[in-house]
């Protein structure tokens, strides 16, 4: 029997070196609702129906035989990427929001089908994109 194709992404993970700094950015600058934090290991945020997981790879790359749940070790190095859906007017509001806070817009352009994207960097260098939700419909 062939399993069904996955229908949606439930969670997305980024890896950060400074959990306090990342938590401040994603909660205070992006306004995300914090769901959970465990020490210097991870902090999780609600994003619509999904969850953004921010992990400290120094802690998640190491297996913990005493862990309550058997989550396998994982981690990544270097900048990752996430894209948040935003309508045209919302993107313009984000541009104003970031500019007022001295956060550089790394790129601002329209894709071949016309959808607009803007890119910034989080404090750990991860690429954070805001794009019109119909970006992949072209």
C-alpha positions, 0 to 999 in steps of 0.5 A: 500500500502506498502512503498518502502524500503529506498534506501540510508542514506542521513545524519548521525548525531553525537553529540559533546560537543565542536562544535569548537573542532569538527569542527576543527577535521572534517574540518582540520584533515579529510578534510571535506567540511563545509556546514553550521554552526549555532552558538553553535547548529550544524555544517554540512559537505558534505561527498560524496552525503551525509551529516554529521551532528554534533549537540550539544545536549545541544541545540538540546534536547530543543524544540524551538517554534520560530524555522523557521522549525519544527524539533523535539528535539533530542540528544544523550549522549555517544560515537557514531559511523560513518564509512567512505568508503576507499579503501585499499591504502586510509586506509594506507594513513589515517594510515600515516596521523593520525600517523603523527598527533599523533592520535592513531589508536584504532583498525586495523584489517581485518573482516572475509571476508577480508575487512580492518577497522581502528578506531580512536576517534574524540575529543568527543570520537565518534568512527570514522571508515574507512573501505573498501567499500565491507565490507558488501558484504561478 
